[in-house]
Amino acid sequence: MIKITIPFRTPSINHLYFNWNNRRILTKEARDLREQIRGIVIKSLPFVCPNLNNGLKIVVEIHENWYTKKGIVKKKDISNREKFLVDSIFKALGIDDKFIFEHIMRKVQSEDEKAVIKICEKKTKKWEVQSEDEKAVIKICEKKTKKWEVR
């Protein structure tokens, strides 16, 4: 499994591009950020690259404060925050993101702003990033599936 921690808040993709002659172009800030992420990925080396033929599972956890002082969930779009992040990491790894077959995004309540990305083979039977709740649900589903199987 590959685990990469980006120790800062990743910006929204809305602020990373501009339009010019009917083209979307990365801003200088975005190019600098992509280079910074590349440096973090390189420092994470060495790790064992998963078998791409099996496909990849990826979990993106965005850690930050998701609530207002009154305890109401803040209006923050998580999906446009992770797109640039995943693209930058896969570019740094030299892996085409077409190999992603399963993609999970999580909001993690935290005062520390960071992103944690976990990547492993899709065919791995026991995946370390599953929570205890996910494992319990999988066990229940497996039991029910056995009942539904045609013999």
KAUR-V119251 format. One record per backbone hydrogen bond with DSSP energy under -1.0 kcal/mol. CO is the residue of the C=O (numbers start at 1). NH is the residue of the N-H. If there is no record, write none. Layout:
BEGIN
co=CO nh=NH
co=CO nh=NH
END
This chain:
BEGIN
co=2 nh=119
co=4 nh=117
co=6 nh=115
co=12 nh=15
co=13 nh=16
co=16 nh=27
co=18 nh=25
co=23 nh=20
co=25 nh=18
co=27 nh=31
co=28 nh=32
co=29 nh=33
co=30 nh=34
co=31 nh=35
co=32 nh=36
co=33 nh=37
co=34 nh=38
co=35 nh=39
co=36 nh=40
co=37 nh=41
co=38 nh=42
co=39 nh=43
co=40 nh=44
co=42 nh=45
co=51 nh=54
co=52 nh=55
co=55 nh=122
co=56 nh=101
co=56 nh=102
co=57 nh=120
co=58 nh=104
co=59 nh=118
co=60 nh=106
co=61 nh=116
co=62 nh=108
co=63 nh=114
co=64 nh=110
co=66 nh=74
co=68 nh=71
co=72 nh=68
co=74 nh=76
co=78 nh=82
co=79 nh=83
co=80 nh=13
co=82 nh=86
co=83 nh=87
co=84 nh=88
co=85 nh=89
co=86 nh=90
co=87 nh=91
co=88 nh=92
co=89 nh=93
co=90 nh=94
co=90 nh=95
co=96 nh=99
co=97 nh=100
co=99 nh=56
co=102 nh=58
co=104 nh=60
co=106 nh=62
co=108 nh=64
co=114 nh=63
co=115 nh=6
co=116 nh=61
co=117 nh=4
co=118 nh=59
co=119 nh=2
co=120 nh=57
co=127 nh=130
co=131 nh=135
co=132 nh=136
co=133 nh=137
co=134 nh=138
co=135 nh=139
co=136 nh=140
co=137 nh=141
co=138 nh=142
co=139 nh=143
co=140 nh=144
co=141 nh=145
co=142 nh=146
co=143 nh=147
co=144 nh=148
co=145 nh=149
END
